[in-house]
Amino acid sequence: MFGVRLRKLSLVVMALAATIHARPALRLYVDAPGAPSRLRDEVVQLLRKNPAIELVAVPQQAERIVALAGETHIRGYQGRNIRLRYVNADSYPVFTGYLSVELKTPDEQPVWSSLATAKRPGPEDEVDRSLASQIVKRLVDYLATAEGAKP
């Protein structure tokens, strides 16, 4: 009985894998005129992990263009001793920020946009990672919907 279920499950998985691989990857170009390079690099790194997306080097080859804008900045300083109210040698900066994304057609017509803010202040690399993962998750979710999958 368990073997029959396992065989059926494996057939379903193979059928799903065939339909996923049958769909051609969406060609995207990532443009970041208003975002620091580290934020762009985080977004590109996360997009490369998705098999349904192919990143291209020039916008002329892309089906959609992803435009990024954002920044991270110091919100304040945090020290090891909570009783001290001034910045000293033990203090470290706490960052926050935002990242905006706009999905456009090759002729610059907007299709979709979203804005992500830092969930909580922290070190700069954690804030960058958080912003990039929020944006990529929302973008992939949009592209997976029926209206998002249409070229």
Buried (B, 14 or more C-beta within 10 A) or exposed (E): EEEEEEEEEEEEEEEEEEEEEEEEEBBBBBBBEEBBEBBBBBBBEBBEEBEBBBBBEEBEEBBBBBBBBBBBEEBEEBBEEEEEEEEEEEBEBBBBBBBBBBBBEBEEEEBBEBBBBBEEBBEBEBBBBBBBBBBBEBBBEBBEEEEBEEE
